[in-house]
Every structure is written in structure tokens, then in C-alpha cells.
Amino acid sequence: RRNGRVPGILYGHEVQPTPVDVDALELYHVLHTDAGLNVLIQLQVDGSGRMCVARDIQRHAVRGDAEHVDFIAVDPNVKLLVEVPVALEGEEDIEPPGVLSHMLWSVPALVRPTEIPNQFTMSVAGMAIGDVKRVEDLADQLPSGAEFDIEPERTVVTVNPPDIIAEPETEEEEALAEAVEPGEAPADAGEVPGDSQPTAG
């Protein structure tokens, strides 16, 4: 680490667990592309290249720098379980007064390593209160042969009515509420308080 390198371990497809270390700056740039943690990494070990993905990254508690990385060697022909982010577009076109609720920010999918999408895009333009969009609405963005690893009926986004906030009581209403004992009805406006009893005429 003092020499600007990050230790890690390589294991997975046709690889015995092997300690490795990589250049910290190169690792930073590799992990900060549009693909995020789903980026494919070509790792050179003992003169041979290994296609892998980075997982279980241990980071410094304050700086956030990577301190240790697990590199998982993958078979390009075998599906890999990944989390694909869901990006929304058209949020400014929600039908008022609806409030958008984003339930799933990523969707697990089984995809061949060379075909992992950077993200799924879901349009929410024109949605109104009560409208729902589900995982199955993203199916047309799956690469051929890929599949979701989640129930297709799961909600991704929905539009809810706005929260109703009670209007604050006026000072007169608050004073009246404090003057009335629990279970006691307020006096009529025209009634004059006193001890006299009504008499029969």
C-alpha cells in the first residue's frame, strides 16, 4: 500500500486462490466507469490474462480508498449474477399532484459477463396517481439469453398521492380545546353560565 498498490486475491473459474496486488490508481479508474462494479477486468497474472470482476471491496473508513479486493475469475460463456442499476427518465413529467416512489434502485439479473448492461432505463413520463411499473417492464432491455433473478411482478416505481398535512389550529381553536375538559362538550355561544335552575312556568 505504501507503494501505491492494493492487495487482493484472485479466485473463481479455473483459478486456484492466488494473492495479487494491483496499481491503486489504475484500479480506481477501472471501477469508476459507467459499468460500476459490473465492469470486466482483464487481470494479468504470471503472464496470462484472466477475465474477472471485482467483488467484496474493503475500503478505508475515512478516505474510502480500496484496501483489499476480491477478483472473481469468470467464464465468458456462463451467466453471472449481477445487480443492474435502474435509471429513471421523465420524472419532471409526472402527472400532478402525484408523488413518485422509487422502490427498486437495482435489479438482479443472470447475464453473460460480456453482455452485462450498464443500467436499465425506465421512463416514468405521464405516470399518474395509482400507476405502477414493474420489473417485467424492463424485460425488453435484457440481452438475449439473460433473465431476471427476481419476481417480474416486483414494483420498481409507483406514483402515490401527496401526504396530507393537517392545517394548524387557530389560536381561538387551541384556547377552546384547552378550556374543555375531556368528555365535556363546549357551552353554547348564547348560554349564560350560572347556578340557577330552570323553573316551570
N, C-alpha and C positions, 0 to 999 in steps of 0.2 A: 504493500500500500504506500510506503514511503517513496517508492519509485514510480508512483503513478499507475499502478496496476491493481486489478481487482481479482481476488482469488475466487475459484468456483469449482464445480465438479460436473463432469460430463457423464451421462449415462442414458440408457434407453435402447433404441433399435440397434441390435448387433454391436453394442458397445459395452465393454466392461467398465464399471465405475472408474473414472480417471480424473485425478486432480488436474486442474488447469488454472491459468491466470491470463487475463486479457487487459489490453490498454484501457484505462478508465475513460479517457476522452472518446475513443472510438466506440466504446460500449454506450456512453451517454448519447452519442449521435444516432447509433443504431436503434436505441429504444425510444427515440423521440421523433419518429416518422409518423405519417398518418396511420400506419398499421398498428401503432402502440405495441403492446406486449405480444400481439399476434404476428409480429414481423419474423420472417425466416432469416436465420443467421447461418452463414457459411463459416464454420469454425475449423481452422487449420490445426490439426493435432498430429505431431510426428510425421509431417509431410503429407498427410491425407486430409481431404476435406470432409466435414460432417455437416449435413443439414440438420439444424436444431432450432428450438425455440427456448426463450429464457423464461424460467418459472421460479417461484419462491425466492424473490429478490429481497435480501436483507439490507436495510438502509440505516444510515446513521440517524439517530433520534433527533438531532438538531439540524444538520446540514441537508439531510435527505440523500446523501451520496450512497451509491451502491457499495456495500461492503462484502457481499458474497452473493454468488448467483448459481442456481442450478440450470445447466444446459441439458435439455432433453432431446436426444437424437431421434429423428422421426423418419419414417418410411414415406416417400412421396406418394405412394400408391395406397396408403392406409389412412382412413379417416381419423382426424384428430378432433378432440372435444375442445372447443374454444368459446369464449364469450365475445359476441359481436355487438359493439355499441349500437344503440338506436338513436339516430338524429332526427329531430322534428323540423319541419318547414311549414310556413304558413300560419304560425302562431298569432300573427297580428290580424288574421282574418277569421278568428273565432267569432261566431255569432253572439253579440252581446245579449244579455249580461252574463253569458256562460263563463265559467272559470275552468281552465284546462288542468287536468290532473295527470301527470306523467308517472305511470305505475311501474313500468319496466324500462330501465335505462340500458340494459343489455339483454341479449337473448342467447342462450347456449345452443350451439349447433355442432353437428358432426360433419366436418369438411376435410377434403384432401388438403394437405399442407400448402400446396402450390396454388390453391384456389380460395384461400380464406379472404372474405370481404373485409375491407377496412371498416365498413359500417353498413347498417341498413338505414334507409331514409324513409320516413313516414310523413306524408302530407296530412296536416290537420286543418287545412283551409276549409272554411264553410261548415265545420262541425258546430252543432248547437247543443243545448242542454239535453242530456239523455243519450247523446251519441257515444258510441264505443268503437274503438278499433282494437283488433286482437292480433296475436302472433300470426295467425293464418293469413292476415292481410299483408304479410311480408314475404309470403311463400314465393312470389314471382321473382324475388331478388336472390333466392338461393341458387348457388351453382348447380349444374347438372349432377345428380347423384348424391347431393348433400341433403341433410334432413335436420329438423329441429330436435333438440333433446329436451323438449318441454311441451306441455299440452298446448295444442294450437288454439284452444279456446281462451287461454290466459289473456287478460286485458293488458294492453300496452298503454293506451291513453283513453281517457273518458272526459266528458265535459259535465261539470256539476253546476247547480245553481249557486249564486253567491251566498256567502254567510250573511244571515240577517242579524244585525246588531240592534238591540233594543235602544230606543231613544231615551236619553237620560230624563229622569223625572224633574219637573219644575220645582222651585223652592217651596211653593204652596202645597204641592202634592206630597213632597217629602215631609213637611211640617204636619200635614193632616195624618199621614201614615204613622208618624211618631206619636201623635196625640191619642190615637185609637188603640185601646188595649186589644190583645189577641182575642178573637171571638166576639168583639163588640162592634156593632155597626155604628157608623158616624151619625151624629144628630142631624135631623133635617134642618135645612137652612132657615126655615121660618119658626122653628120651635124655640121657646124661651126656657132655658134651664131653671129649675126651682124645685121646692119640696112640696108644693101644693098638689092635691089630688083632684081629679075631675069630679064634679058633683052632678047629680041627676037633676034635671030641670023639671 
